[in-house]
Amino acid sequence: MKSLVSVMAAALLALGLAGVGGSAHAASEPAPFEAGPSDGVFLQLTDIHFTPFSDAKTLAQLVASPIEDWPTILSAAPAVIAGAPDTDYPLLIGALNNARLRAHYDFVINTGDYLGHNFKKTYDALGGDDGPDNTTYDQFVSKTLSFVYQTLARSFPDTSVITTLGNNDDACGDYRGDHPDPTTRAFGALLAPLGLSAPALRDAVRLGSYVAPMPHAAGRDIIALDDVSWSSGFKTCGGGDGAAEAQDTLQWLAQTLAAERAAGRTALLIMHIPPGIDAFGSAQAACPNPGQPFWSRPALDGFVALASKYRDVVKVAITGHTHMDEFRVVTDQGEPVTAVRISPAVTPLFGNNPSYTVFQYDRRGGAIKNYATYSVSSRAQAGDAAAWTRLYAFDSTYGYRDFTPRTVFELVNKTLTEDGQARKSYGDNFAAGGASAITSNTWTTFSCAQLVLADPQYTACRCP
């Protein structure tokens, strides 16, 4: 059997993904930023929600085949999507092809939700075999995770792909998991090419969280945190409340931040679910109903305490999950401690346009200086490089030259209190060019969530 590398490379070459290394971009495509001598760029993809589902015949082929054969199978599959209309193979390839045109990336981050929505339900509807003790389905989930990760890695050769898991990614189900379980074990195997330390690999297998050195930035790390156990809806695979798993993750983060400070290092935090209030979910309920929290209150309080204590170690967190283009700030006693970027999704399922984000940062210290969102108006145009456009850049849109806790704090206060251009831009960009849920009637629901992370303060802000 041919090696995974050789077969994937051949398949990607046929699809236009191989042969254009991460070091090149098309001459007709302008660079995302005017970079200074110490600047680098990195790419974020989030909420891909890949769906390999079209018909029963294709699913049976995928289940029976190694992932090196999947490009051929998926390319020959019917041009329909069974189940939720998430990211199919053409959209995935189109997004990656286009992202490669923008720049040579120092590294790539993926902030989780590899798998399509209702993954098990669609698998069963197409006649997927669970196998003894669910092992066949567990293996299919692991193969799908591996396929998406390998496709990203082959798209950006010689570039580290540093990733987290999302709430849709465990074979146990949505917002489910154990420490460890078959999914975290498969996840650990994916990360072997990163050359992580033995303790980092053990953490990835046990918790889904790990620390990776930030490429090209001396003294700087990336903390990849699996925060799904902090979700207010999380359960263990057996249906338990998940309190022990949430505490495991909180304790791991505390130990990791302490070790970073002791070593004189700083870090970028990446995770799937942002802290605070689910504004989109909260907008469905009229005032004075309380906001819907993303995390359990013990997890939120523990995180805010750590963010405040280690504000010198981590200044920025990059997340996904909402599918929308957002930012917010973590504060402690009125002082900003962590800027949070919530990037829009590749999948267009919730009405957003398919998107990815390019960041500009200072290699000397790792500080985030700028970011730009790229999107395409429809999945049918994903393969057309000219159809993907830069929606906006943070600096030119909002007038700030870096993305720090202080600047984001100033900006979210401005959008909350002033009915001006910043507020209009936030609403216009919210769905990455799609139909925005932010209106004059719902504005405070979303704006208050940028600054206030919990009730009763959030409801007081939203429903004055």
TABEL-V384629 format. One record per backbone hydrogen bond with DSSP energy under -1.0 kcal/mol. CO is the residue of the C=O (numbers start at 0). NH is the residue of the N-H. E is the energy in kcal/mol with one decimal. If there is no record, write none. Layout:
co: [CO,CO]
nh: [NH,NH]
e: [E,E]
This chain:
co: [2,3,4,5,6,7,8,9,10,11,12,20,25,32,35,37,39,40,41,42,43,44,45,46,48,49,52,54,55,56,57,58,59,65,66,68,69,70,71,77,83,86,87,88,89,90,91,92,93,94,95,97,98,106,107,108,109,111,112,113,117,118,119,120,121,122,123,129,129,130,131,133,134,135,136,137,138,139,140,141,142,143,144,145,146,147,148,149,150,151,155,159,161,165,166,169,172,174,180,181,182,183,184,185,186,188,190,191,196,197,198,199,200,201,202,202,209,211,213,216,218,219,220,221,222,223,224,226,227,229,230,235,239,241,242,243,244,245,246,247,248,249,250,251,252,253,254,255,256,257,258,259,260,265,267,268,269,271,275,276,277,278,280,281,285,291,293,295,296,297,298,299,300,301,302,303,304,305,307,309,309,312,314,315,316,317,318,319,322,325,327,329,329,331,334,337,338,339,340,341,344,347,353,355,356,357,358,359,359,360,361,366,367,369,370,371,372,373,374,377,378,380,383,388,391,392,393,394,403,404,405,406,407,408,409,410,411,412,413,417,419,420,421,422,423,424,428,429,430,430,438,441,442,443,446,447,447,449,453,455,456,457,458]
nh: [6,7,8,9,10,11,12,13,14,16,15,23,28,34,38,362,360,105,358,108,356,110,345,346,86,115,81,58,59,60,61,62,63,68,69,72,73,74,75,79,85,50,91,92,93,94,95,96,97,98,99,100,101,42,161,44,163,46,48,49,121,122,123,124,125,127,126,135,136,133,134,137,138,139,140,141,142,143,144,145,146,147,148,149,150,151,152,153,154,155,158,107,109,168,174,172,175,234,184,185,186,187,188,189,190,191,193,194,200,201,202,203,204,205,206,207,223,221,216,219,265,213,267,211,269,209,226,229,230,295,233,238,235,245,246,247,248,249,250,251,252,253,254,255,256,257,258,259,260,261,262,264,263,220,222,317,224,319,293,278,281,282,283,284,288,277,231,299,300,301,302,303,304,305,306,307,308,309,310,312,313,266,338,268,340,270,342,321,344,341,339,336,337,334,331,329,316,327,318,325,354,350,375,373,43,371,41,368,369,39,365,361,402,359,393,357,390,355,388,380,381,383,386,374,372,396,397,398,407,408,409,410,411,412,413,414,415,416,417,419,423,424,425,426,427,428,431,324,352,433,442,445,446,447,449,450,451,328,457,459,460,461,462]
e: [-2.3,-2.6,-2.4,-2.0,-2.5,-2.9,-2.2,-1.8,-1.1,-3.7,-1.3,-2.1,-1.5,-1.0,-1.5,-2.7,-2.7,-3.2,-3.2,-3.1,-2.2,-1.8,-1.8,-1.9,-1.5,-1.9,-1.8,-2.1,-2.4,-1.9,-2.4,-2.8,-1.8,-2.0,-1.0,-1.8,-3.3,-2.1,-1.2,-1.9,-2.5,-2.6,-2.4,-2.6,-2.5,-2.6,-2.2,-2.8,-2.2,-2.6,-1.7,-1.5,-1.1,-1.6,-3.0,-2.4,-2.0,-2.1,-2.8,-3.6,-2.5,-2.3,-2.6,-2.2,-1.6,-2.7,-1.9,-1.4,-1.6,-1.8,-2.1,-2.5,-2.5,-1.8,-2.4,-2.3,-2.6,-2.3,-2.5,-2.4,-2.7,-2.4,-2.5,-2.9,-2.2,-2.2,-2.7,-2.6,-1.4,-1.2,-1.2,-2.8,-1.8,-1.5,-2.4,-1.5,-1.4,-2.2,-2.1,-2.1,-2.5,-2.3,-1.5,-1.5,-1.1,-1.0,-2.1,-1.8,-2.2,-2.2,-2.3,-2.2,-2.2,-2.3,-3.3,-1.0,-2.5,-3.3,-1.7,-1.4,-1.9,-2.5,-2.2,-2.5,-2.8,-2.2,-1.1,-1.6,-1.7,-2.9,-1.5,-1.8,-1.7,-2.4,-2.2,-2.4,-2.0,-2.2,-2.8,-2.3,-2.3,-2.2,-2.4,-2.5,-2.8,-2.0,-2.1,-2.4,-2.3,-2.4,-1.8,-3.0,-1.6,-2.3,-2.6,-2.7,-2.8,-2.1,-2.8,-1.3,-2.4,-2.1,-1.0,-1.6,-2.0,-3.8,-1.9,-2.4,-2.9,-2.2,-2.5,-2.8,-2.0,-2.0,-3.3,-2.3,-2.4,-2.7,-1.2,-1.5,-2.1,-2.9,-2.8,-2.0,-2.7,-2.0,-2.1,-1.5,-1.2,-2.0,-3.0,-3.2,-1.5,-1.6,-2.5,-3.1,-2.7,-2.3,-3.1,-3.1,-1.7,-1.9,-1.6,-2.6,-3.0,-2.5,-1.8,-2.7,-1.7,-2.6,-3.5,-2.4,-2.3,-2.8,-2.8,-2.5,-2.7,-1.8,-2.5,-1.3,-1.5,-2.1,-1.6,-2.3,-2.0,-1.8,-2.4,-2.3,-2.6,-2.1,-2.2,-2.3,-3.0,-1.7,-1.9,-2.6,-1.8,-2.0,-2.5,-1.8,-1.9,-2.9,-2.2,-2.1,-2.7,-2.4,-2.4,-3.4,-2.1,-1.8,-1.1,-1.2,-3.0,-2.4,-1.1,-1.2,-3.1,-2.4,-1.8,-2.1,-1.9,-3.0,-2.9]
